[in-house]
Amino acid sequence: MSNDNRFELRMTGSGGQGLILGSIILAEAAIMEGKIVTQSQVYGAEARGGTTKAELVISNKHIAYPKVTDPDLLAAMTSEGLKQYGGGISRKTRVVVDSSVMSAPDFLNEENCRGLLALPIRSTLISRLESELGLNIVLLGIIEGLTAIVHVEMLRKAVAMHIKKQFLDFNMKALDLGMEMVEAQAKTGIRI
Amino acid sequence: MSEKMVLMQGNEAVAEGAIAAGVRFYAGYPITPSSEIAEIMAKRMPQVGGTFMQMEDEIASIMAIVGASMAGKKVLTATSGPGFSLMQEGLGYACMVEAPIVILDSMRYGPSTGMATKVSQMDLMQTRWGTHGDHWVIVLSPSSVEESYQLTIRAVNLAEKYRNPVIVLSDETISHLREPIGISIPPTIVDRRLPTKKAGYLPYKTDESLVPTVANVGTGFRTSFTGLVHGESGFQTANGHVAEALVERLRDKLFNNLDDIIQFETDRVEDADILFMSFGITARGVSESVESLRSHGRKAGSLRFITLFPFDDDRVRKAAGNARTIVVPELNSGQLVLLVKRVFGDSRKVVPMNKINGDLISPQEILNFVREENL
């Protein structure tokens, strides 16, 4: 969180990846910690199957303007998402991209963002958990690993609020996988 | 925080607020960005012993809630600009028969079918002047999810108290926004007054409140109601004196109670030299701009209209302090600013700030505007 206690997250990808649900889960974890949130999304026909965007603002105090204006974290799960909603970043923005579906964008550098983390999210999910589903929860794990924006236990509780019992184990593994990926990346010494 | 906070979407807050206020009849025709209200009410009405009716269009929707209201139910319909246009006929009828109804209009980009998923504030004047003839409505404007809940309750209560249509004027952003709200405190509920004696009963006879005690249909009272000019009996007349008295009473039953109906939210108006006047979602960008201007030593303030109509010039003038410059940001080509200019004439510098591309006005845009216009 920045000095004014405002944390802004923007996630973009394609409809069906569950990014909106991901933002709602993180919002609920934050509320359980007594924080204030505003969650919004690109809405409408164009978002279904097409490019989608979910936004979340978390703060310790009242949030007046509810939309993301200067993201602390931008997570792009498709190159189209990055193209469409990757604008409006600044030197405070950390960018996460899924390197298994896109090459690292060459327009990002030290001048225009705080750092770029390219992780093979989708391919790791498939190889480790043998699933194409759960990308949004892996991403939540990555966001948590990077920011510790909420307590992990709160995040688990919020995931459990939205996931059916029979899929809960899998989703907890997905969450752990995301956090592991950040840890592993940190050990290789690549700065973000 | 003593209350348990839950994450809720704006549309969900409207539906739950209506239920908390006692709404047990919903008729509607789903339209973006209000559709979730119909979806939620379809599920929730049967759970609370109410009725949900999917109608064939918005004309039928408003007529259905007028009918249910005259039969004693607390009622709601929800729509957006294109559907609200169709409802205008029924809105005038509801004013005339004095049906307590609540309409939620979630503004999307207009005119016509416009852009279904984009925000605007283009229906402001439609709420006031959309239906023909001299008539008066109450229009409330939420700027958050929490306030969507609270103002829907207030709308139902005001509709019952004054036997008048109340419009909750929301927008695409607030409708789809999710925020934490606390709803564990049971709300204050207002019920319409009903007649007690059948002898000498006249449905539209009033006491000093000017609000009639019309019997609910089916309760044994002989009640007539019509959109035609009518006297105390409820039956049609073409008598000019009766017509004049009726239209005056429709106005005065609200205007005699402006202290009860009108609400503003003000922020540091007292010493402001630049004052922003806004409503709904736009006020949230304003709020951050005021903070930012203050932190740079500029005496900025804000007046947010919670009640948009009735619009009382004297109250606005008194609430506005002495700021020499008044900026009116809104997501249309200039509607609220017409009223603000009416209030202040040339006595202040009234500056419109308009955005009509389907996006919100951000705090930074307001700051840029103030700088570029040398305000």
Boltz contact constraints between the chains, C-beta under 6 A:
constraints:
  - contact:
      token1: [A, 27]
      token2: [B, 7]
      max_distance: 6.0
  - contact:
      token1: [A, 28]
      token2: [B, 7]
      max_distance: 6.0
  - contact:
      token1: [A, 31]
      token2: [B, 5]
      max_distance: 6.0
  - contact:
      token1: [A, 31]
      token2: [B, 7]
      max_distance: 6.0
  - contact:
      token1: [A, 31]
      token2: [B, 180]
      max_distance: 6.0
  - contact:
      token1: [A, 38]
      token2: [B, 179]
      max_distance: 6.0
  - contact:
      token1: [A, 39]
      token2: [B, 178]
      max_distance: 6.0
  - contact:
      token1: [A, 40]
      token2: [B, 177]
      max_distance: 6.0
  - contact:
      token1: [A, 43]
      token2: [B, 117]
      max_distance: 6.0
  - contact:
      token1: [A, 43]
      token2: [B, 176]
      max_distance: 6.0
  - contact:
      token1: [A, 44]
      token2: [B, 117]
      max_distance: 6.0
  - contact:
      token1: [A, 64]
      token2: [B, 284]
      max_distance: 6.0
  - contact:
      token1: [A, 64]
      token2: [B, 287]
      max_distance: 6.0
  - contact:
      token1: [A, 64]
      token2: [B, 288]
      max_distance: 6.0
  - contact:
      token1: [A, 65]
      token2: [B, 284]
      max_distance: 6.0
  - contact:
      token1: [A, 65]
      token2: [B, 285]
      max_distance: 6.0
  - contact:
      token1: [A, 65]
      token2: [B, 288]
      max_distance: 6.0
  - contact:
      token1: [A, 65]
      token2: [B, 363]
      max_distance: 6.0
  - contact:
      token1: [A, 66]
      token2: [B, 177]
      max_distance: 6.0
  - contact:
      token1: [A, 69]
      token2: [B, 362]
      max_distance: 6.0
